[in-house]
Amino acid sequence: MLQLPKAGRAHRAMADAEMTCHLWHRLQYDIAQTYGVSQVDYALIARVQATSNAKVPTLLRSLAGR
């Protein structure tokens, strides 16, 4: 769906680590572009995970410019 680069055989430690890195960078980019949030770090992603799906856009919009 996101067309991330292939990292090797799935469920092998290095390939999974590389894919996780690609996904992390894609999340950072998409959130920054869509919501204007400049710092997408672990704390923000943890906060998003604890937020209901319906409220995520409101949360991210409230953080725009930070």
Distance bins in CASP14 RR format, pairs under 12 A and 6 or more apart:
PFRMAT RR
TARGET T0000
AUTHOR 0000-0000-0000
RMODE 2
METHOD distances of the structure
MODEL  1
1 23 0 0 0 0 0 1 0 0 0 0 0
1 26 0 0 0 0 0 1 0 0 0 0 0
2 19 0 0 0 0 0 1 0 0 0 0 0
2 22 0 0 0 0 1 0 0 0 0 0 0
2 23 1 0 0 1 0 0 0 0 0 0 0
2 24 0 0 0 0 0 1 0 0 0 0 0
2 25 0 0 0 0 0 1 0 0 0 0 0
2 26 1 0 1 0 0 0 0 0 0 0 0
2 27 0 0 0 0 1 0 0 0 0 0 0
2 29 0 0 0 0 0 1 0 0 0 0 0
2 30 0 0 0 0 1 0 0 0 0 0 0
3 22 0 0 0 0 0 1 0 0 0 0 0
3 23 0 0 0 0 0 1 0 0 0 0 0
3 26 0 0 0 0 1 0 0 0 0 0 0
4 10 0 0 0 0 0 1 0 0 0 0 0
4 15 0 0 0 0 0 1 0 0 0 0 0
4 18 0 0 0 0 1 0 0 0 0 0 0
4 19 1 0 0 1 0 0 0 0 0 0 0
4 20 0 0 0 0 0 1 0 0 0 0 0
4 21 0 0 0 0 1 0 0 0 0 0 0
4 22 1 0 1 0 0 0 0 0 0 0 0
4 23 1 0 0 1 0 0 0 0 0 0 0
4 24 0 0 0 0 0 1 0 0 0 0 0
4 25 0 0 0 0 1 0 0 0 0 0 0
4 26 1 0 0 1 0 0 0 0 0 0 0
4 27 0 0 0 0 0 1 0 0 0 0 0
4 29 0 0 0 0 0 1 0 0 0 0 0
4 30 0 0 0 0 0 1 0 0 0 0 0
5 15 0 0 0 0 0 1 0 0 0 0 0
5 18 0 0 0 0 1 0 0 0 0 0 0
5 19 0 0 0 0 1 0 0 0 0 0 0
5 21 0 0 0 0 1 0 0 0 0 0 0
5 22 1 0 1 0 0 0 0 0 0 0 0
5 23 0 0 0 0 0 1 0 0 0 0 0
5 25 0 0 0 0 0 1 0 0 0 0 0
5 26 0 0 0 0 0 1 0 0 0 0 0
6 15 0 0 0 0 1 0 0 0 0 0 0
6 18 0 0 0 0 1 0 0 0 0 0 0
6 19 0 0 0 0 1 0 0 0 0 0 0
6 22 0 0 0 0 1 0 0 0 0 0 0
7 13 0 0 0 0 0 1 0 0 0 0 0
7 14 1 0 0 1 0 0 0 0 0 0 0
7 15 1 0 1 0 0 0 0 0 0 0 0
7 16 1 0 0 1 0 0 0 0 0 0 0
7 17 0 0 0 0 1 0 0 0 0 0 0
7 18 1 1 0 0 0 0 0 0 0 0 0
7 19 1 0 1 0 0 0 0 0 0 0 0
7 20 0 0 0 0 1 0 0 0 0 0 0
7 21 0 0 0 0 1 0 0 0 0 0 0
7 22 1 0 0 1 0 0 0 0 0 0 0
7 23 0 0 0 0 1 0 0 0 0 0 0
8 14 1 0 0 1 0 0 0 0 0 0 0
8 15 1 0 1 0 0 0 0 0 0 0 0
8 16 0 0 0 0 1 0 0 0 0 0 0
8 17 0 0 0 0 0 1 0 0 0 0 0
8 18 1 0 0 1 0 0 0 0 0 0 0
8 19 0 0 0 0 1 0 0 0 0 0 0
8 22 0 0 0 0 0 1 0 0 0 0 0
9 15 1 0 1 0 0 0 0 0 0 0 0
9 16 0 0 0 0 1 0 0 0 0 0 0
9 18 0 0 0 0 0 1 0 0 0 0 0
9 19 0 0 0 0 0 1 0 0 0 0 0
10 16 1 0 0 1 0 0 0 0 0 0 0
10 17 0 0 0 0 0 1 0 0 0 0 0
10 18 0 0 0 0 0 1 0 0 0 0 0
10 19 1 0 0 1 0 0 0 0 0 0 0
10 20 0 0 0 0 0 1 0 0 0 0 0
11 17 0 0 0 0 0 1 0 0 0 0 0
11 19 0 0 0 0 0 1 0 0 0 0 0
12 18 0 0 0 0 1 0 0 0 0 0 0
12 19 0 0 0 0 0 1 0 0 0 0 0
13 19 0 0 0 0 0 1 0 0 0 0 0
13 20 0 0 0 0 0 1 0 0 0 0 0
14 20 0 0 0 0 0 1 0 0 0 0 0
14 21 0 0 0 0 0 1 0 0 0 0 0
15 21 0 0 0 0 0 1 0 0 0 0 0
15 22 0 0 0 0 0 1 0 0 0 0 0
16 22 0 0 0 0 0 1 0 0 0 0 0
16 23 0 0 0 0 0 1 0 0 0 0 0
17 23 0 0 0 0 0 1 0 0 0 0 0
17 24 0 0 0 0 0 1 0 0 0 0 0
18 24 0 0 0 0 0 1 0 0 0 0 0
18 25 0 0 0 0 0 1 0 0 0 0 0
19 25 0 0 0 0 0 1 0 0 0 0 0
19 26 0 0 0 0 0 1 0 0 0 0 0
20 26 0 0 0 0 0 1 0 0 0 0 0
20 27 0 0 0 0 0 1 0 0 0 0 0
21 27 0 0 0 0 0 1 0 0 0 0 0
21 28 0 0 0 0 0 1 0 0 0 0 0
22 28 0 0 0 0 0 1 0 0 0 0 0
22 29 0 0 0 0 0 1 0 0 0 0 0
23 29 0 0 0 0 0 1 0 0 0 0 0
23 30 0 0 0 0 0 1 0 0 0 0 0
23 45 0 0 0 0 0 1 0 0 0 0 0
24 30 0 0 0 0 0 1 0 0 0 0 0
24 31 0 0 0 0 0 1 0 0 0 0 0
24 40 0 0 0 0 1 0 0 0 0 0 0
24 41 0 0 0 0 0 1 0 0 0 0 0
24 42 0 0 0 0 1 0 0 0 0 0 0
24 44 0 0 0 0 0 1 0 0 0 0 0
24 45 0 0 0 0 1 0 0 0 0 0 0
25 31 0 0 0 0 0 1 0 0 0 0 0
25 32 0 0 0 0 0 1 0 0 0 0 0
25 40 0 0 0 0 1 0 0 0 0 0 0
26 32 0 0 0 0 0 1 0 0 0 0 0
26 33 0 0 0 0 0 1 0 0 0 0 0
26 34 0 0 0 0 0 1 0 0 0 0 0
26 40 0 0 0 0 0 1 0 0 0 0 0
27 33 0 0 0 0 0 1 0 0 0 0 0
27 34 0 0 0 0 0 1 0 0 0 0 0
27 35 0 0 0 0 0 1 0 0 0 0 0
27 37 0 0 0 0 0 1 0 0 0 0 0
27 40 1 0 0 1 0 0 0 0 0 0 0
27 41 0 0 0 0 0 1 0 0 0 0 0
27 42 0 0 0 0 0 1 0 0 0 0 0
27 44 0 0 0 0 1 0 0 0 0 0 0
27 45 1 0 0 1 0 0 0 0 0 0 0
27 48 0 0 0 0 1 0 0 0 0 0 0
27 49 0 0 0 0 0 1 0 0 0 0 0
27 60 0 0 0 0 0 1 0 0 0 0 0
28 34 0 0 0 0 0 1 0 0 0 0 0
28 35 0 0 0 0 0 1 0 0 0 0 0
28 36 0 0 0 0 0 1 0 0 0 0 0
28 37 0 0 0 0 1 0 0 0 0 0 0
28 38 0 0 0 0 1 0 0 0 0 0 0
28 39 0 0 0 0 1 0 0 0 0 0 0
28 40 1 0 1 0 0 0 0 0 0 0 0
28 41 0 0 0 0 1 0 0 0 0 0 0
28 42 0 0 0 0 0 1 0 0 0 0 0
28 44 0 0 0 0 1 0 0 0 0 0 0
28 45 0 0 0 0 1 0 0 0 0 0 0
29 35 0 0 0 0 0 1 0 0 0 0 0
29 36 0 0 0 0 0 1 0 0 0 0 0
29 37 0 0 0 0 0 1 0 0 0 0 0
29 38 0 0 0 0 0 1 0 0 0 0 0
29 40 0 0 0 0 1 0 0 0 0 0 0
30 36 0 0 0 0 0 1 0 0 0 0 0
30 37 0 0 0 0 0 1 0 0 0 0 0
30 40 0 0 0 0 1 0 0 0 0 0 0
30 45 0 0 0 0 0 1 0 0 0 0 0
30 48 0 0 0 0 0 1 0 0 0 0 0
30 60 0 0 0 0 0 1 0 0 0 0 0
31 37 1 0 1 0 0 0 0 0 0 0 0
31 38 0 0 0 0 1 0 0 0 0 0 0
31 39 0 0 0 0 1 0 0 0 0 0 0
31 40 1 0 1 0 0 0 0 0 0 0 0
31 41 0 0 0 0 0 1 0 0 0 0 0
31 44 1 0 0 1 0 0 0 0 0 0 0
31 45 0 0 0 0 1 0 0 0 0 0 0
31 47 0 0 0 0 0 1 0 0 0 0 0
31 48 0 0 0 0 1 0 0 0 0 0 0
31 56 0 0 0 0 1 0 0 0 0 0 0
31 57 0 0 0 0 0 1 0 0 0 0 0
31 59 0 0 0 0 0 1 0 0 0 0 0
31 60 1 0 0 1 0 0 0 0 0 0 0
31 61 0 0 0 0 0 1 0 0 0 0 0
31 63 0 0 0 0 1 0 0 0 0 0 0
31 64 0 0 0 0 0 1 0 0 0 0 0
31 65 0 0 0 0 0 1 0 0 0 0 0
31 66 0 0 0 0 0 1 0 0 0 0 0
32 38 1 0 0 1 0 0 0 0 0 0 0
32 39 0 0 0 0 1 0 0 0 0 0 0
32 40 1 0 0 1 0 0 0 0 0 0 0
32 41 0 0 0 0 0 1 0 0 0 0 0
32 44 0 0 0 0 0 1 0 0 0 0 0
32 60 0 0 0 0 0 1 0 0 0 0 0
32 63 0 0 0 0 0 1 0 0 0 0 0
32 64 0 0 0 0 1 0 0 0 0 0 0
32 65 0 0 0 0 1 0 0 0 0 0 0
32 66 0 0 0 0 0 1 0 0 0 0 0
33 40 0 0 0 0 0 1 0 0 0 0 0
33 60 0 0 0 0 0 1 0 0 0 0 0
33 64 0 0 0 0 0 1 0 0 0 0 0
34 40 0 0 0 0 0 1 0 0 0 0 0
34 56 0 0 0 0 0 1 0 0 0 0 0
34 57 0 0 0 0 1 0 0 0 0 0 0
34 60 1 0 0 1 0 0 0 0 0 0 0
34 61 0 0 0 0 1 0 0 0 0 0 0
34 63 0 0 0 0 0 1 0 0 0 0 0
34 64 0 0 0 0 1 0 0 0 0 0 0
35 44 0 0 0 0 0 1 0 0 0 0 0
35 48 0 0 0 0 0 1 0 0 0 0 0
35 56 0 0 0 0 1 0 0 0 0 0 0
35 57 1 0 0 1 0 0 0 0 0 0 0
35 58 0 0 0 0 0 1 0 0 0 0 0
35 59 0 0 0 0 1 0 0 0 0 0 0
35 60 1 1 0 0 0 0 0 0 0 0 0
35 61 1 0 1 0 0 0 0 0 0 0 0
35 62 0 0 0 0 1 0 0 0 0 0 0
35 63 1 0 0 1 0 0 0 0 0 0 0
35 64 1 0 1 0 0 0 0 0 0 0 0
35 65 0 0 0 0 1 0 0 0 0 0 0
35 66 0 0 0 0 0 1 0 0 0 0 0
36 44 0 0 0 0 0 1 0 0 0 0 0
36 60 0 0 0 0 1 0 0 0 0 0 0
36 61 0 0 0 0 1 0 0 0 0 0 0
36 62 0 0 0 0 0 1 0 0 0 0 0
36 63 0 0 0 0 1 0 0 0 0 0 0
36 64 1 0 1 0 0 0 0 0 0 0 0
36 65 1 0 1 0 0 0 0 0 0 0 0
36 66 0 0 0 0 1 0 0 0 0 0 0
37 43 0 0 0 0 0 1 0 0 0 0 0
37 44 1 0 0 1 0 0 0 0 0 0 0
37 45 0 0 0 0 0 1 0 0 0 0 0
37 47 0 0 0 0 0 1 0 0 0 0 0
37 48 0 0 0 0 0 1 0 0 0 0 0
37 56 0 0 0 0 0 1 0 0 0 0 0
37 57 0 0 0 0 0 1 0 0 0 0 0
37 59 0 0 0 0 1 0 0 0 0 0 0
37 60 1 0 1 0 0 0 0 0 0 0 0
37 61 0 0 0 0 1 0 0 0 0 0 0
37 62 0 0 0 0 1 0 0 0 0 0 0
37 63 1 0 1 0 0 0 0 0 0 0 0
37 64 1 0 0 1 0 0 0 0 0 0 0
37 65 1 0 0 1 0 0 0 0 0 0 0
37 66 1 0 0 1 0 0 0 0 0 0 0
38 44 0 0 0 0 0 1 0 0 0 0 0
38 60 0 0 0 0 0 1 0 0 0 0 0
38 63 0 0 0 0 1 0 0 0 0 0 0
38 64 0 0 0 0 1 0 0 0 0 0 0
38 65 1 0 1 0 0 0 0 0 0 0 0
38 66 1 0 0 1 0 0 0 0 0 0 0
39 45 0 0 0 0 0 1 0 0 0 0 0
39 60 0 0 0 0 0 1 0 0 0 0 0
39 63 0 0 0 0 1 0 0 0 0 0 0
39 64 0 0 0 0 0 1 0 0 0 0 0
39 65 0 0 0 0 1 0 0 0 0 0 0
39 66 1 0 0 1 0 0 0 0 0 0 0
40 46 0 0 0 0 0 1 0 0 0 0 0
40 47 0 0 0 0 0 1 0 0 0 0 0
40 48 0 0 0 0 1 0 0 0 0 0 0
40 60 0 0 0 0 1 0 0 0 0 0 0
40 63 0 0 0 0 1 0 0 0 0 0 0
40 64 0 0 0 0 0 1 0 0 0 0 0
40 65 0 0 0 0 0 1 0 0 0 0 0
40 66 0 0 0 0 0 1 0 0 0 0 0
41 47 0 0 0 0 1 0 0 0 0 0 0
41 48 0 0 0 0 0 1 0 0 0 0 0
41 63 0 0 0 0 0 1 0 0 0 0 0
41 66 0 0 0 0 0 1 0 0 0 0 0
42 48 0 0 0 0 0 1 0 0 0 0 0
42 49 0 0 0 0 0 1 0 0 0 0 0
43 49 0 0 0 0 0 1 0 0 0 0 0
43 50 0 0 0 0 0 1 0 0 0 0 0
43 63 0 0 0 0 0 1 0 0 0 0 0
43 66 0 0 0 0 0 1 0 0 0 0 0
44 50 0 0 0 0 0 1 0 0 0 0 0
44 51 0 0 0 0 0 1 0 0 0 0 0
44 56 0 0 0 0 0 1 0 0 0 0 0
44 59 0 0 0 0 1 0 0 0 0 0 0
44 60 0 0 0 0 1 0 0 0 0 0 0
44 62 0 0 0 0 0 1 0 0 0 0 0
44 63 1 0 0 1 0 0 0 0 0 0 0
44 66 0 0 0 0 1 0 0 0 0 0 0
45 51 0 0 0 0 0 1 0 0 0 0 0
45 56 0 0 0 0 0 1 0 0 0 0 0
45 59 0 0 0 0 0 1 0 0 0 0 0
45 60 0 0 0 0 0 1 0 0 0 0 0
47 55 0 0 0 0 0 1 0 0 0 0 0
47 56 0 0 0 0 1 0 0 0 0 0 0
47 59 1 0 0 1 0 0 0 0 0 0 0
47 60 0 0 0 0 1 0 0 0 0 0 0
47 62 0 0 0 0 0 1 0 0 0 0 0
47 63 0 0 0 0 1 0 0 0 0 0 0
48 55 0 0 0 0 1 0 0 0 0 0 0
48 56 1 0 1 0 0 0 0 0 0 0 0
48 57 0 0 0 0 0 1 0 0 0 0 0
48 58 0 0 0 0 0 1 0 0 0 0 0
48 59 1 0 0 1 0 0 0 0 0 0 0
48 60 1 0 0 1 0 0 0 0 0 0 0
48 63 0 0 0 0 0 1 0 0 0 0 0
49 56 0 0 0 0 1 0 0 0 0 0 0
49 59 0 0 0 0 0 1 0 0 0 0 0
50 56 0 0 0 0 0 1 0 0 0 0 0
50 59 0 0 0 0 1 0 0 0 0 0 0
51 57 0 0 0 0 1 0 0 0 0 0 0
51 58 0 0 0 0 1 0 0 0 0 0 0
51 59 1 0 1 0 0 0 0 0 0 0 0
51 60 0 0 0 0 1 0 0 0 0 0 0
51 62 0 0 0 0 0 1 0 0 0 0 0
51 63 0 0 0 0 0 1 0 0 0 0 0
52 58 0 0 0 0 0 1 0 0 0 0 0
52 59 0 0 0 0 1 0 0 0 0 0 0
53 59 0 0 0 0 0 1 0 0 0 0 0
55 61 0 0 0 0 0 1 0 0 0 0 0
55 62 0 0 0 0 0 1 0 0 0 0 0
56 62 0 0 0 0 0 1 0 0 0 0 0
56 63 0 0 0 0 0 1 0 0 0 0 0
57 63 0 0 0 0 0 1 0 0 0 0 0
57 64 0 0 0 0 0 1 0 0 0 0 0
58 64 0 0 0 0 0 1 0 0 0 0 0
59 66 0 0 0 0 0 1 0 0 0 0 0
60 66 0 0 0 0 0 1 0 0 0 0 0
END
